[in-house]
Amino acid sequence: MKEKKKNVYELAEERLAVLFKEFDNIYISFSGGKDSGVLLNLCIDFIRKHNLKRRIGVFHMDYEVQYKMTIDFVDRIFEANKDILDAYRICVPFKVRTCTSMYQSYWRPWDPSKKELWIREMPKDVLTAEDFPFFREDMWDYEFQLKFAAWLHEQKDAVRTACLVGIRTQESYNRWRTIYGGLKQQLYHNYQWSSKIANDVFNLYPIYDWKTTDIWTANGKFGWDYNKLYDLYYQAGVNLERQRVASPFICEAIESLRLYKVIDPDTWGKMIGRVNGVNFSGIYGGTRAMGRSSIKLPEGHTWKSFMEFLLSTLPEDAQRGYLSKLHTSIRFWRTKGGCLSNETIQKLVDLGIPIEVRNKSNYKTTKHPVMMEYLDDIDIPEFREIPTYKRMCFCILRNDYACKYMGFAMTKEDAKMKNYILQQYKNIWT
């Protein structure tokens, strides 16, 4: 008899059974969003259903600027389950990226030097910078998360620590790569949904195979509490896949920044004076003024000359950052080449664009590395795969300092930080 295929809920339950059996210290990274909310509810239900005599941690990075409904949801979850949850509510002035301004590439939540501008009062019973000996002034929020994991492991004197993260491969290619792009030696017991981040410390992704519809089906079926902000997103016509509660100033959130004015006007009024460029981004974040819809090339310009004009309007630091990215990209396409499919290569050939195609790549792909010069523009569906000055214009208009739209993964500062972290943890895989 053919065995019945298990659904994603049953598979998640099996994963939790493994985790609660094999890890003496478990905590959940909880943003207040739909995915981390479902993961937290799964764990709460699992503990209560199996009458487990243990507590789990909940790691919540409070970014100061959040919808009131998100704060309310976090408060409700902590209060309703304080018998089994250890709350780690973090209010620390780490650096957080912002794409609202050409004059600053980051801001700091809970910056003590700007206390008079804080969006709200700091909650009670939170952990601040003074609680973490590893905190540095130049620390980014994502580095803080890594350091926190090792810190908590040591604080708990744990044998093995699990940080549960509610990411799903459906959300983005980067999240798919988090699950499937790791090295075998970084996995916990060959579980694909795991990755080692320090000695005896692992990130685990129990709902990595869930779809957005699974998230809302679970909330409805089990009557779980959730962030009511999503109800308002739905009423406002925001697509299910674009409903996020992340930091409102990152590039991915700019298009929905304007919703703060309608959904949470009191918070919006304070945000305008908190981070540079918020009001402009709220008004024009989804328009061609910030590169969010089709851009019309000004008369008399090529995309290269328009890029040079845009760069001339920026502060010197921002200019240098974009030019460094551009020169790196030009050198890459000239010497190594980007990997393109046979279909895309044929389109370039048909258009008479000079290219040099190599047979082999250092990457695991069936595509071929193609060396070529930067183009001004190109009208093919694979536009985002081809190096053009038009794409660079998009980055500048979007205040995309990291040039993600150009395919860059990290800045020079990011690389420096990554090397620092790797040096700190260089022995964890030996």
C-alpha positions as CSV (number, residue, x, y, z in Angstrom):
1,M,0.0,0.0,0.0
2,K,1.4,3.4,-1.0
3,E,2.4,5.5,1.9
4,K,0.3,8.7,2.3
5,K,2.4,11.8,1.4
6,K,2.8,14.1,4.4
7,N,1.8,17.7,4.3
8,V,4.0,20.6,5.3
9,Y,2.5,20.8,8.8
10,E,3.2,17.2,9.5
11,L,6.8,17.6,8.2
12,A,7.3,20.6,10.4
13,E,6.1,18.6,13.4
14,E,8.6,15.9,12.7
15,R,11.4,18.5,12.5
16,L,10.4,20.0,15.8
17,A,10.4,16.6,17.4
18,V,14.0,16.2,16.3
19,L,15.0,19.7,17.6
20,F,13.3,19.4,21.0
21,K,15.0,16.0,21.5
22,E,18.5,16.9,20.4
23,F,18.9,20.6,21.4
24,D,19.0,21.6,25.1
25,N,18.8,25.3,24.2
26,I,16.2,26.5,21.6
27,Y,15.2,30.1,20.7
28,I,13.2,31.6,17.9
29,S,14.1,34.6,15.8
30,F,10.8,36.5,15.9
31,S,10.1,39.7,13.9
32,G,6.4,39.9,14.4
33,G,5.8,38.9,10.8
34,K,3.6,36.1,9.4
35,D,6.4,33.5,9.0
36,S,8.1,33.9,12.3
37,G,4.7,34.2,14.0
38,V,3.6,30.8,12.6
39,L,6.9,29.2,13.6
40,L,6.5,30.5,17.1
41,N,2.9,29.3,17.4
42,L,4.0,25.9,16.1
43,C,6.6,25.7,18.9
44,I,4.2,26.9,21.5
45,D,1.6,24.3,20.4
46,F,4.2,21.6,20.3
47,I,5.4,22.2,23.9
48,R,1.8,22.3,25.2
49,K,0.6,19.4,23.2
50,H,3.5,17.2,24.3
51,N,3.5,18.6,27.9
52,L,7.2,19.3,27.6
53,K,8.7,20.7,30.8
54,R,10.9,23.3,29.2
55,R,11.1,26.9,28.2
56,I,12.3,28.4,24.8
57,G,13.7,31.8,24.0
58,V,12.2,34.4,21.7
59,F,14.7,36.8,20.1
60,H,13.0,40.0,19.0
61,M,15.0,42.8,17.4
62,D,12.9,46.0,18.2
63,Y,13.8,48.4,15.4
64,E,12.0,51.3,17.2
65,V,10.1,52.2,14.0
66,Q,7.4,49.6,13.7
67,Y,3.7,49.5,13.1
68,K,1.8,49.7,16.4
69,M,0.0,46.5,15.4
70,T,3.3,44.7,15.2
71,I,4.2,45.9,18.6
72,D,0.8,44.9,19.9
73,F,1.2,41.4,18.4
74,V,4.6,40.9,20.0
75,D,3.3,42.1,23.4
76,R,0.3,39.7,23.2
77,I,2.4,36.6,22.3
78,F,4.9,37.3,25.2
79,E,2.1,37.9,27.7
80,A,0.0,35.0,26.8
81,N,2.9,32.5,26.9
82,K,5.2,33.9,29.6
83,D,5.0,30.5,31.4
84,I,7.1,28.9,28.6
85,L,8.8,31.8,26.8
86,D,12.0,33.6,27.7
87,A,11.8,37.0,26.0
88,Y,14.9,38.6,24.6
89,R,13.6,41.9,23.4
90,I,16.6,43.8,21.8
91,C,16.7,47.6,21.8
92,V,20.3,48.3,20.5
93,P,21.6,51.2,18.3
94,F,23.2,48.9,15.7
95,K,23.5,50.2,12.1
96,V,20.5,49.4,9.8
97,R,20.5,50.1,6.1
98,T,18.2,52.8,4.7
99,C,17.4,53.6,1.1
100,T,15.4,56.7,1.8
101,S,18.3,59.1,1.5
102,M,21.3,59.8,-0.7
103,Y,23.0,61.4,2.3
104,Q,23.0,58.5,4.7
105,S,23.3,54.8,4.0
106,Y,22.2,53.7,7.5
107,W,20.4,54.8,10.6
108,R,20.4,53.6,14.2
109,P,17.3,52.6,16.1
110,W,17.3,53.7,19.8
111,D,20.3,56.0,19.1
112,P,20.9,57.6,22.5
113,S,22.1,60.8,20.9
114,K,18.7,61.2,19.2
115,K,16.5,60.3,22.2
116,E,14.3,63.3,21.7
117,L,13.5,62.0,18.2
118,W,12.6,58.5,19.2
119,I,9.4,57.3,17.6
120,R,8.2,55.9,20.9
121,E,9.4,55.2,24.4
122,M,11.7,52.2,24.9
123,P,9.6,49.2,26.2
124,K,10.2,47.9,29.7
125,D,12.3,44.8,30.4
126,V,14.4,45.1,27.2
127,L,18.0,44.3,26.6
128,T,20.2,47.3,25.6
129,A,23.7,47.7,24.4
130,E,25.0,47.6,27.9
131,D,23.8,44.0,28.2
132,F,26.1,42.8,25.4
133,P,29.9,43.0,25.8
134,F,30.3,42.1,22.1
135,F,28.5,45.2,20.9
136,R,30.5,47.7,18.8
137,E,29.5,51.1,17.4
138,D,30.2,49.9,13.9
139,M,28.1,46.8,14.2
140,W,25.3,46.1,11.7
141,D,22.1,44.5,12.7
142,Y,22.8,41.2,10.9
143,E,26.2,40.9,12.5
144,F,24.5,41.4,15.9
145,Q,22.3,38.4,15.2
146,L,25.3,36.1,14.7
147,K,27.0,37.4,17.8
148,F,23.8,37.0,19.9
149,A,23.6,33.3,19.0
150,A,27.1,32.6,20.3
151,W,26.5,34.9,23.4
152,L,23.3,33.1,24.4
153,H,24.9,29.7,23.9
154,E,27.6,30.7,26.4
155,Q,25.1,32.4,28.8
156,K,23.0,29.2,28.9
157,D,26.1,27.0,29.2
158,A,24.4,24.9,26.6
159,V,25.5,21.7,25.0
160,R,23.8,22.5,21.7
161,T,21.9,25.6,20.7
162,A,19.2,25.9,18.0
163,C,18.1,29.2,16.5
164,L,14.9,28.7,14.7
165,V,14.3,31.0,11.7
166,G,11.0,31.3,9.8
167,I,12.3,31.7,6.3
168,R,10.7,30.0,3.3
169,T,12.3,29.2,0.0
170,Q,9.2,30.6,-1.9
171,E,10.1,34.1,-0.7
172,S,13.2,34.7,-2.7
173,Y,16.2,33.2,-4.5
174,N,18.5,34.3,-1.6
175,R,16.3,32.3,0.8
176,W,16.3,29.3,-1.5
177,R,20.1,29.6,-1.6
178,T,20.2,29.7,2.2
179,I,18.7,26.3,2.3
180,Y,20.2,24.6,-0.7
181,G,23.5,26.5,-1.3
182,G,25.3,25.5,1.9
183,L,28.2,23.1,2.4
184,K,27.5,19.6,3.6
185,Q,29.8,20.0,6.6
186,Q,27.8,23.0,7.8
187,L,24.6,20.9,8.1
188,Y,23.3,19.4,11.3
189,H,23.2,15.6,10.8
190,N,22.7,16.2,7.0
191,Y,19.4,18.0,7.5
192,Q,19.1,20.3,4.5
193,W,17.1,22.8,6.6
194,S,20.1,23.6,8.9
195,S,23.3,25.5,8.9
196,K,26.1,25.8,11.4
197,I,27.0,29.3,12.6
198,A,29.3,28.6,15.5
199,N,30.6,25.7,17.6
200,D,27.5,23.7,18.6
201,V,25.2,26.5,17.4
202,F,22.9,26.0,14.4
203,N,20.3,28.0,12.5
204,L,17.3,25.7,11.7
205,Y,14.5,26.4,9.2
206,P,11.6,24.1,10.1
207,I,9.1,25.8,7.7
208,Y,11.4,26.3,4.7
209,D,9.0,24.3,2.4
210,W,5.8,26.2,3.3
211,K,4.0,28.4,0.9
212,T,2.3,31.7,1.8
213,T,-1.1,29.9,1.5
214,D,0.1,27.4,4.1
215,I,0.9,30.2,6.5
216,W,-2.6,31.6,6.4
217,T,-4.3,28.1,6.3
218,A,-2.5,27.3,9.6
219,N,-3.5,30.5,11.2
220,G,-7.1,29.9,10.3
221,K,-7.2,26.1,11.0
222,F,-5.6,26.3,14.4
223,G,-6.9,29.7,15.5
224,W,-3.5,31.1,16.1
225,D,-2.9,34.8,16.9
226,Y,-1.2,36.8,14.2
227,N,-0.2,40.4,13.4
228,K,-3.5,42.2,12.5
229,L,-1.5,44.5,10.2
230,Y,-1.9,41.8,7.5
231,D,-5.7,42.4,7.6
232,L,-5.1,46.0,6.7
233,Y,-2.6,45.2,4.1
234,Y,-5.2,42.9,2.5
235,Q,-7.8,45.6,2.6
236,A,-5.4,48.1,1.1
237,G,-4.9,45.7,-1.9
238,V,-1.3,44.8,-1.1
239,N,-0.4,41.5,-2.8
240,L,0.0,38.6,-0.4
241,E,3.6,38.1,-1.5
242,R,4.5,41.7,-0.8
243,Q,3.1,42.0,2.7
244,R,6.1,42.5,4.9
245,V,6.8,43.9,8.4
246,A,10.6,44.4,8.0
247,S,12.4,47.7,8.7
248,P,10.5,50.3,6.7
249,F,13.6,52.0,5.3
250,I,15.2,49.1,3.4
251,C,15.0,49.0,-0.4
252,E,12.5,46.2,-0.4
253,A,10.0,48.2,1.8
254,I,10.2,51.6,0.0
255,E,7.2,51.0,-2.3
256,S,5.0,50.3,0.7
257,L,6.4,53.0,3.0
258,R,3.5,55.3,2.0
259,L,1.1,52.9,3.7
260,Y,2.3,54.2,7.1
261,K,0.5,57.4,6.4
262,V,-2.9,55.6,6.2
263,I,-2.4,52.6,8.5
264,D,-0.5,54.3,11.4
265,P,-0.6,58.1,10.9
266,D,0.8,58.8,14.4
267,T,3.9,56.8,13.8
268,W,4.2,58.3,10.3
269,G,4.3,61.8,11.7
270,K,7.2,61.0,13.9
271,M,9.1,59.0,11.2
272,I,9.4,62.1,9.0
273,G,11.8,63.7,11.4
274,R,13.6,60.5,12.4
275,V,15.3,59.4,9.2
276,N,16.4,61.6,6.3
277,G,14.3,61.3,3.1
278,V,11.3,59.4,4.6
279,N,8.6,61.8,3.4
280,F,10.0,62.0,-0.2
281,S,10.3,58.2,-0.3
282,G,6.7,57.9,1.0
283,I,5.4,60.1,-1.8
284,Y,7.6,58.9,-4.7
285,G,8.8,55.5,-3.5
286,G,6.7,53.6,-6.1
287,T,7.2,56.0,-9.0
288,R,9.9,56.6,-11.6
289,A,11.3,59.4,-9.4
290,M,12.9,56.6,-7.4
291,G,13.3,54.1,-10.2
292,R,10.4,52.0,-9.2
293,S,8.6,52.1,-12.5
294,S,9.7,52.8,-16.1
295,I,12.2,55.6,-16.3
296,K,12.1,58.0,-19.2
297,L,15.5,59.0,-20.4
298,P,15.9,62.8,-20.4
299,E,16.2,64.4,-23.8
300,G,19.7,64.8,-25.1
301,H,21.1,62.1,-22.7
302,T,22.4,58.6,-23.2
303,W,22.0,56.3,-20.1
304,K,25.8,56.7,-19.5
305,S,25.6,60.5,-19.5
306,F,22.4,60.4,-17.4
307,M,24.3,58.2,-14.9
308,E,27.1,60.7,-14.8
309,F,24.7,63.5,-14.2
310,L,23.0,61.6,-11.3
311,L,26.4,60.9,-9.8
312,S,27.3,64.6,-9.9
313,T,24.3,65.4,-7.7
314,L,25.4,63.0,-4.9
315,P,27.6,63.6,-1.9
316,E,31.2,62.6,-2.5
317,D,31.0,59.4,-0.3
318,A,28.0,58.2,-2.2
319,Q,29.7,59.0,-5.6
320,R,32.7,57.0,-4.6
321,G,30.6,54.1,-3.5
322,Y,28.7,53.8,-6.7
323,L,31.8,54.4,-8.9
324,S,33.6,51.6,-7.0
325,K,30.8,49.2,-7.7
326,L,30.7,50.3,-11.4
327,H,34.4,49.8,-11.9
328,T,34.3,46.4,-10.2
329,S,31.4,45.4,-12.5
330,I,33.1,46.6,-15.6
331,R,36.3,44.7,-14.7
332,F,34.3,41.6,-13.9
333,W,32.5,41.6,-17.3
334,R,35.7,42.2,-19.1
335,T,37.9,39.6,-17.4
336,K,35.6,36.9,-16.0
337,G,32.2,37.3,-17.5
338,G,28.7,36.8,-16.3
339,C,27.0,33.4,-16.7
340,L,24.2,33.6,-19.3
341,S,21.9,30.9,-20.9
342,N,22.3,29.8,-24.5
343,E,19.1,31.5,-25.3
344,T,20.3,34.9,-24.0
345,I,23.7,34.4,-25.7
346,Q,21.9,33.9,-29.0
347,K,19.9,37.1,-28.5
348,L,23.1,39.0,-28.0
349,V,24.6,37.5,-31.2
350,D,21.5,38.3,-33.2
351,L,21.7,41.9,-32.0
352,G,25.3,42.1,-33.2
353,I,26.7,42.8,-29.7
354,P,30.4,41.8,-29.4
355,I,30.8,39.1,-26.9
356,E,33.3,36.3,-26.0
357,V,31.8,33.1,-24.7
358,R,33.8,30.6,-22.6
359,N,32.8,27.0,-22.2
360,K,33.5,26.5,-18.5
361,S,32.6,28.3,-15.4
362,N,33.8,28.0,-11.8
363,Y,30.2,28.1,-10.7
364,K,27.9,25.1,-10.6
365,T,25.7,26.1,-13.6
366,T,24.8,24.9,-17.1
367,K,25.2,28.6,-18.3
368,H,28.3,29.9,-20.0
369,P,30.5,32.8,-18.8
370,V,30.2,35.7,-21.3
371,M,32.7,38.5,-21.5
372,M,31.5,41.9,-22.9
373,E,31.6,45.6,-22.5
374,Y,29.0,47.7,-20.7
375,L,26.0,48.6,-22.9
376,D,24.0,51.8,-22.7
377,D,20.7,49.8,-22.8
378,I,19.3,46.6,-24.2
379,D,15.7,45.7,-25.0
380,I,15.4,42.0,-24.2
381,P,13.5,40.3,-21.4
382,E,16.8,39.3,-19.7
383,F,17.6,43.0,-19.2
384,R,18.5,42.5,-15.6
385,E,21.2,39.9,-16.6
386,I,23.1,42.3,-18.9
387,P,25.5,45.0,-17.8
388,T,24.1,48.4,-18.8
389,Y,24.4,51.9,-17.6
390,K,20.6,52.0,-17.4
391,R,20.7,49.5,-14.6
392,M,23.2,51.7,-12.8
393,C,20.8,54.6,-13.1
394,F,18.1,52.5,-11.5
395,C,20.4,51.8,-8.5
396,I,21.2,55.5,-8.0
397,L,17.6,56.6,-8.3
398,R,16.6,53.9,-5.7
399,N,19.4,54.9,-3.3
400,D,20.4,51.3,-3.7
401,Y,23.9,51.7,-2.2
402,A,24.6,48.0,-2.2
403,C,23.7,47.9,-6.0
404,K,21.5,44.8,-5.5
405,Y,19.8,45.7,-8.7
406,M,23.1,45.3,-10.4
407,G,23.6,41.8,-8.9
408,F,26.0,42.8,-6.2
409,A,25.9,40.8,-3.0
410,M,27.9,42.9,-0.6
411,T,29.8,46.2,-0.3
412,K,33.5,46.5,0.5
413,E,32.5,47.2,4.1
414,D,30.3,44.1,4.1
415,A,33.2,42.0,2.8
416,K,35.5,43.4,5.5
417,M,32.9,42.5,8.1
418,K,32.4,39.0,6.6
419,N,36.2,38.4,6.7
420,Y,36.2,39.6,10.3
421,I,33.5,37.1,11.3
422,L,35.1,34.3,9.4
423,Q,38.3,35.0,11.2
424,Q,36.4,34.9,14.5
425,Y,34.9,31.5,13.7
426,K,37.6,30.1,11.5
427,N,37.8,26.8,13.5
428,I,34.1,25.9,13.7
429,W,34.2,23.5,10.8
430,T,37.3,21.7,11.8
